[in-house]
């Protein structure tokens, strides 16, 4: 009986302990499940990472081997292309050298004649020196002509000034401005005033169509001191021949009016003509005709002389020859000795009559 009670107590204790252990297991089951899942995930992650690293290493090895193979194949192609280019450059250089030697030999033997070229250049240098010397002489002659023209122009200007200053001529009673009593000899201007004769001005033609156009009439004459003098080559202005009447004696008008004399002076005053009115409409044609007449007179005077003042320029002569430039371009003329002479070349074709100077200029 005692043993039965003991067994019952042990059964009750076992049930209680079993219940406690089951409750504790239920309480820690989810935590242990999460821990197991975490352990499994970590294990799987480590295994996957190890496998991926292994795959990466093997892929890198494969890529390295393939890239090396392709690079070596490309390098072999590049070496072949470079070798081919080097051979072509070498062959081209050798071909150019051979062609250069052959062309030089062919040109020196069959095309260009060095000695003929040398003779041509020597003759050309002599001809250039001769032409330069003659051009220098011609320049000196032209300079003398210009000096003569300047002297003539200065003398004409002095004569014109003397005509303008004729009233300063000395008289027996009163010495002039240029004839000072303290000078040992008369002034140059005084002597010129004595030589120049005074010309009285003439009346201009009555105003007509030519006066209205700013041109002098056919009967108008020029005298020293007017616009028709040698120093003034412009067209003369219009002057009215009618007498100037005195102003009307009237009382001064009130207001902003000008004087009658001032108004009359403005009416009778010749206006200042512009360059277009002062110059003739046919001025260019007249100048060209005068230039042609002057040239024809110069040529005529040069032809009538017994001998030319300037000898014939030597650049018209044919003293040097042109070298042969080919077999078909130049036809050689055979000399009496059997030697071939190339065709002569005329440098300049110009008649000596065109280079004659006026007869009043001496060489």
C-alpha positions as CSV (number, residue, x, y, z in Angstrom):
1,X,0.0,0.0,0.0
2,X,2.8,2.3,0.8
3,X,4.5,1.4,-2.5
4,X,1.3,2.2,-4.4
5,X,1.1,5.6,-2.8
6,X,4.7,6.2,-3.6
7,X,4.1,5.2,-7.2
8,X,1.1,7.5,-7.4
9,X,3.1,10.4,-6.0
10,X,5.9,9.7,-8.6
11,X,3.2,9.6,-11.4
12,X,1.8,12.9,-10.3
13,X,5.3,14.3,-10.1
14,X,6.1,13.0,-13.5
15,X,3.0,14.5,-15.0
16,X,3.7,17.8,-13.4
17,X,7.3,17.7,-14.6
18,X,6.2,16.7,-18.1
19,X,3.8,19.5,-18.2
20,X,6.4,22.0,-17.1
21,X,8.9,20.7,-19.6
22,X,6.3,20.9,-22.4
23,X,5.3,24.4,-21.5
24,X,9.0,25.4,-21.4
25,X,9.5,23.8,-24.8
26,X,6.5,25.5,-26.3
27,X,7.8,28.8,-24.9
28,X,11.3,28.4,-26.4
29,X,10.3,26.7,-29.6
30,X,9.9,29.8,-31.8
31,X,13.1,31.3,-30.5
32,X,15.0,28.1,-31.2
33,X,13.3,27.9,-34.6
34,X,14.4,31.5,-35.5
35,X,17.9,30.7,-34.3
36,X,18.0,27.6,-36.4
37,X,16.8,29.5,-39.4
38,X,19.5,32.1,-38.9
39,X,22.2,29.5,-38.6
40,X,20.9,27.8,-41.8
41,X,20.8,31.1,-43.7
42,X,24.3,32.0,-42.6
43,X,25.6,28.6,-43.6
44,X,23.9,28.7,-46.9
45,X,25.2,32.3,-47.5
46,X,28.8,31.2,-46.7
47,X,28.5,28.3,-49.0
48,X,27.0,30.4,-51.9
49,X,29.7,33.1,-51.4
50,X,32.4,30.5,-51.5
51,X,30.9,29.0,-54.7
52,X,30.6,32.4,-56.4
53,X,34.1,33.3,-55.5
54,X,35.2,30.0,-57.0
55,X,33.2,30.8,-60.2
56,X,34.7,34.3,-60.4
57,X,38.2,33.0,-60.2
58,X,37.6,30.4,-62.9
59,X,35.9,33.1,-65.1
60,X,38.8,35.4,-64.6
61,X,41.2,32.6,-65.6
62,X,39.2,31.8,-68.7
63,X,39.0,35.5,-69.7
64,X,42.7,36.0,-69.1
65,X,43.5,33.1,-71.4
66,X,41.1,34.2,-74.1
67,X,42.3,37.8,-74.1
68,X,45.9,36.8,-74.3
69,X,45.1,34.6,-77.3
70,X,43.2,37.4,-79.1
71,X,45.9,40.0,-78.3
72,X,48.6,37.7,-79.6
73,X,46.7,37.2,-82.8
74,X,46.1,40.9,-83.2
75,X,49.7,41.6,-82.5
76,X,50.8,39.2,-85.2
77,X,48.5,41.0,-87.7
78,X,50.0,44.4,-86.7
79,X,53.5,43.1,-87.1
80,X,52.7,41.8,-90.5
81,X,51.1,45.1,-91.6
82,X,54.0,47.1,-90.2
83,X,56.5,44.9,-92.0
84,X,54.5,45.3,-95.2
85,X,54.5,49.1,-94.9
86,X,58.2,49.1,-94.1
87,X,58.9,47.1,-97.2
88,X,56.7,49.3,-99.4
89,X,58.4,52.5,-98.1
90,X,61.8,51.0,-98.8
91,X,60.8,49.9,-102.3
92,X,59.3,53.4,-103.0
93,X,62.4,55.1,-101.7
94,X,64.6,52.9,-103.9
95,X,62.3,53.5,-106.9
96,X,62.4,57.3,-106.4
97,X,66.2,57.2,-106.1
98,X,66.4,55.2,-109.3
99,X,64.0,57.5,-111.1
100,X,65.9,60.5,-109.9
101,X,69.2,59.2,-111.2
102,X,67.6,58.2,-114.5
103,X,65.8,61.5,-115.1
104,X,68.9,63.5,-114.2
105,X,70.9,61.5,-116.7
106,X,68.2,61.8,-119.4
107,X,67.7,65.6,-118.9
108,X,71.4,66.3,-118.8
109,X,72.0,64.3,-121.9
110,X,69.0,64.9,-124.2
111,X,67.0,68.0,-123.0
112,X,69.0,70.7,-121.3
113,X,72.3,72.0,-122.6
114,X,74.3,73.4,-119.7
115,X,76.8,75.3,-121.9
116,X,74.1,76.9,-124.0
117,X,72.3,78.0,-120.9
118,X,75.5,79.4,-119.5
119,X,76.1,81.4,-122.7
120,X,72.5,82.6,-122.6
121,X,72.8,83.9,-119.0
122,X,76.1,85.6,-119.7
123,X,74.7,87.4,-122.8
124,X,71.6,88.3,-120.8
125,X,73.7,89.8,-118.0
126,X,75.7,91.8,-120.5
127,X,72.5,93.0,-122.1
128,X,71.0,94.0,-118.8
129,X,74.0,96.0,-117.9
130,X,73.9,97.8,-121.2
131,X,70.2,98.5,-120.9
132,X,70.7,99.8,-117.3
133,X,73.4,102.2,-118.5
134,X,71.2,103.5,-121.3
135,X,68.2,103.8,-119.0
136,X,70.4,105.8,-116.7
137,X,71.4,108.1,-119.5
138,X,67.8,108.5,-120.5
139,X,66.8,109.3,-116.9
140,X,69.5,112.0,-116.8
141,X,68.1,113.5,-120.1
142,X,64.6,113.4,-118.7
143,X,65.8,115.1,-115.5
144,X,67.4,117.8,-117.6
145,X,64.2,118.3,-119.5
146,X,62.2,118.5,-116.2
147,X,64.7,121.1,-114.9
148,X,64.3,123.1,-118.1
149,X,60.5,123.0,-117.8
150,X,60.8,124.1,-114.1
151,X,63.0,127.0,-115.1
152,X,60.5,128.0,-117.9
153,X,57.7,127.7,-115.4
154,X,59.5,129.8,-112.8
155,X,60.3,132.4,-115.5
156,X,56.7,132.5,-116.6
157,X,55.6,133.0,-113.0
158,X,58.1,135.8,-112.5
159,X,56.8,137.5,-115.7
160,X,53.2,137.1,-114.5
161,X,54.1,138.7,-111.1
162,X,55.9,141.5,-113.0
163,X,52.7,142.1,-115.0
164,X,50.8,142.2,-111.7
165,X,53.3,144.6,-110.1
166,X,53.8,146.9,-113.0
167,X,52.8,149.9,-110.8
168,X,55.9,149.3,-108.6
169,X,58.3,150.3,-111.5
170,X,60.7,153.1,-110.7
171,X,60.5,156.5,-112.3
172,X,63.0,159.3,-112.7
173,X,61.5,161.2,-109.8
174,X,60.5,158.4,-107.4
175,X,62.4,155.1,-107.0
176,X,60.3,152.0,-106.8
177,X,60.0,149.4,-104.0
178,X,62.6,147.1,-105.6
179,X,65.0,149.9,-106.5
180,X,66.3,151.0,-103.2
181,X,68.8,153.9,-103.3
182,X,71.0,152.1,-100.8
183,X,71.5,149.1,-103.1
184,X,74.6,149.1,-105.3
185,X,72.7,147.6,-108.2
186,X,69.0,147.4,-109.0
187,X,67.0,144.4,-107.8
188,X,66.3,141.5,-110.1
189,X,62.6,142.3,-109.9
190,X,63.3,145.9,-110.9
191,X,65.1,144.7,-114.0
192,X,62.3,142.4,-114.9
193,X,59.7,145.2,-114.4
194,X,61.7,147.3,-116.9
195,X,61.7,144.5,-119.5
196,X,58.0,143.7,-119.2
197,X,55.6,145.9,-121.1
198,X,52.3,146.8,-119.5
199,X,49.2,145.5,-121.2
200,X,46.0,147.5,-120.8
201,X,43.0,145.3,-120.0
202,X,40.3,145.2,-122.6
203,X,36.5,145.2,-122.1
204,X,34.9,141.9,-122.0
205,X,32.0,140.9,-124.3
206,X,28.5,141.7,-123.2
207,X,26.7,139.2,-121.2
208,X,25.0,136.5,-123.2
209,X,24.6,132.8,-123.3
210,X,28.3,132.2,-122.7
211,X,28.2,134.5,-119.6
212,X,25.2,132.7,-118.3
213,X,26.9,129.4,-118.6
214,X,30.1,130.7,-116.8
215,X,32.2,130.7,-120.0
216,X,33.8,133.8,-121.5
217,X,32.6,135.0,-124.9
218,X,34.6,134.7,-128.2
219,X,35.5,138.4,-128.1
220,X,36.8,138.4,-124.6
221,X,40.5,139.0,-124.2
222,X,42.8,138.2,-121.3
223,X,45.4,140.4,-119.8
224,X,47.9,139.9,-117.0
225,X,46.2,139.8,-113.6
226,X,43.0,138.3,-114.8
227,X,41.8,134.7,-114.7
228,X,43.0,134.2,-118.2
229,X,46.7,134.7,-117.3
230,X,49.3,131.9,-117.8
231,X,49.2,130.9,-114.2
232,X,45.4,130.6,-114.0
233,X,44.2,128.0,-116.5
234,X,40.6,128.0,-115.3
235,X,37.7,129.4,-117.2
236,X,37.1,133.1,-116.8
237,X,34.1,134.4,-114.8
238,X,31.3,136.4,-116.1
239,X,31.5,140.2,-115.9
240,X,28.7,142.5,-117.0
241,X,29.6,145.4,-119.4
242,X,26.6,147.6,-118.4
243,X,27.5,150.6,-116.2
244,X,26.7,150.4,-112.5
245,X,23.9,153.0,-111.7
246,X,24.0,154.9,-108.4
247,X,21.5,153.9,-105.8
248,X,18.1,155.7,-105.7
249,X,18.1,158.4,-103.0
250,X,15.2,157.4,-100.8
251,X,14.5,157.5,-97.2
252,X,15.6,154.6,-95.1
253,X,12.8,152.1,-94.7
254,X,11.8,151.0,-91.3
255,X,12.1,147.3,-90.3
256,X,14.6,144.6,-91.0
257,X,15.6,145.7,-94.5
258,X,19.1,145.9,-95.9
259,X,20.6,148.9,-97.6
260,X,19.8,149.3,-101.3
261,X,23.5,149.6,-102.2
262,X,24.2,146.2,-100.6
263,X,21.2,144.6,-102.4
264,X,22.4,146.1,-105.7
265,X,25.9,144.9,-105.1
266,X,24.7,141.4,-104.5
267,X,22.7,141.5,-107.7
268,X,25.5,142.7,-110.0
269,X,28.2,140.6,-108.3
270,X,29.3,137.6,-110.2
271,X,28.6,134.4,-108.2
272,X,31.5,132.1,-107.1
273,X,31.3,129.3,-109.6
274,X,31.8,125.7,-108.5
275,X,34.4,123.4,-110.0
276,X,31.7,121.8,-112.2
277,X,30.8,125.2,-113.8
278,X,34.4,126.4,-114.0
279,X,35.5,123.4,-115.9
280,X,34.3,123.0,-119.5
281,X,32.1,120.0,-120.4
282,X,34.5,118.9,-123.1
283,X,37.6,119.6,-121.0
284,X,38.8,116.0,-121.2
285,X,38.4,115.7,-125.0
286,X,40.2,119.1,-125.5
287,X,43.1,118.0,-123.3
288,X,43.4,114.7,-125.2
289,X,43.4,116.5,-128.6
290,X,46.0,118.9,-127.4
291,X,48.2,116.0,-126.2
292,X,47.9,114.3,-129.5
293,X,48.8,117.5,-131.4
294,X,51.8,118.0,-129.1
295,X,53.0,114.4,-129.7
296,X,52.6,114.7,-133.5
297,X,54.5,118.0,-133.5
298,X,57.3,116.4,-131.4
299,X,57.6,113.4,-133.7
300,X,57.6,115.6,-136.8
301,X,60.3,117.9,-135.4
302,X,62.3,114.8,-134.4
303,X,62.1,113.3,-138.0
304,X,63.1,116.5,-139.7
305,X,66.4,116.7,-137.8
306,X,69.5,115.6,-139.7
307,X,70.6,113.2,-137.0
308,X,69.1,111.7,-133.9
309,X,70.1,113.2,-130.6
310,X,69.9,109.8,-128.9
311,X,71.5,106.8,-130.6
312,X,69.5,103.6,-131.1
313,X,69.0,101.7,-127.9
314,X,71.0,98.5,-127.9
315,X,68.2,96.4,-126.4
316,X,66.6,96.3,-129.9
317,X,69.6,94.4,-131.2
318,X,69.9,90.7,-131.3
319,X,73.2,89.9,-129.6
320,X,72.4,87.1,-127.3
321,X,70.7,83.8,-127.9
322,X,68.1,81.6,-126.2
323,X,69.2,78.1,-125.1
324,X,67.6,75.1,-126.6
325,X,64.8,73.7,-124.3
326,X,63.9,70.6,-126.4
327,X,64.2,68.7,-129.6
328,X,60.9,70.0,-131.0
329,X,60.8,73.6,-129.6
330,X,63.9,75.0,-131.1
331,X,65.1,74.7,-134.7
332,X,68.9,75.1,-135.0
333,X,70.4,77.0,-137.8
334,X,73.6,75.4,-139.2
335,X,76.6,77.7,-139.6
336,X,79.1,77.6,-142.3
337,X,81.5,75.7,-140.0
338,X,78.9,73.0,-139.3
339,X,78.1,74.2,-135.8
340,X,74.5,74.6,-134.8
341,X,73.4,78.0,-133.6
342,X,70.0,78.4,-131.8
343,X,67.4,80.9,-132.9
344,X,68.1,84.5,-131.8
345,X,65.6,86.3,-129.5
346,X,64.6,89.9,-129.7
347,X,64.2,91.4,-126.2
348,X,62.3,94.6,-127.0
349,X,60.9,95.9,-130.2
350,X,60.6,99.7,-130.0
351,X,61.5,102.3,-132.6
352,X,64.1,104.9,-131.7
353,X,61.9,107.7,-133.0
354,X,59.5,107.2,-130.0
355,X,62.4,108.0,-127.6
356,X,63.5,111.2,-129.2
357,X,63.6,114.3,-127.0
358,X,62.6,117.9,-128.0
359,X,65.2,119.7,-130.1
360,X,65.8,122.4,-127.5
361,X,67.3,119.9,-125.0
362,X,70.9,119.0,-125.7
363,X,72.4,115.8,-124.5
